């Protein structure tokens, strides 16, 4: 069973601080990693993806991937109250024959940014 | 604008009744997916379709059925065999099953048993 683990939170940070969200996964062969943001009562929206070890930056968001440790994280700099949401980590596990398999989602981390 | 349309937004089902949730996409995506979300459970895969006229069971397919007669459409039927259907249902699509790219989600259907 492929697994994606996240701390359910809630993670509470003050406005302007850095929020750090973490995710671990079970399959060492995983290739694609995604972060989705989900506001309460709404559907998930893709905010970041990363395929290679290291950091990937997009505005206030940075995704970090360490395949050796099977660990992916999302940093949100200068956190704003509008960032308050549940953040879902998703991993694309490779099936047999080298083809991509369906995304597996973690249960999400609830982030609250306090004004 | 391209996207995924789910309808209805809210749906109420009586005990023993079958209901069908609609999912339509105009993104020209080959692959489509149905997820169920319960509080504290994350997203759980019900069914997925890699291509027209093909679909596969996901992790929690019991009590559900799907069809994929057109590329654009992937309706989900919640049958009376599904004992606990109250949940938030999400339809998603991707360019193709093997692209390794992320999914685009519809706005969801909230189903309640009354």
Interface residues (C-beta under 8 A of the other chain):
Chain A: X8 X31 X32 X34 X36 X42 X43 X44 X45 X46 X49 X51 X88 X90 X92 X99 X100 X102 X103 X105 X106 X107 X108
Chain B: X33 X35 X40 X41 X42 X43 X45 X48 X58 X90 X97 X98 X99 X100 X101 X102 X103 X104 X105 X106 X107 X108
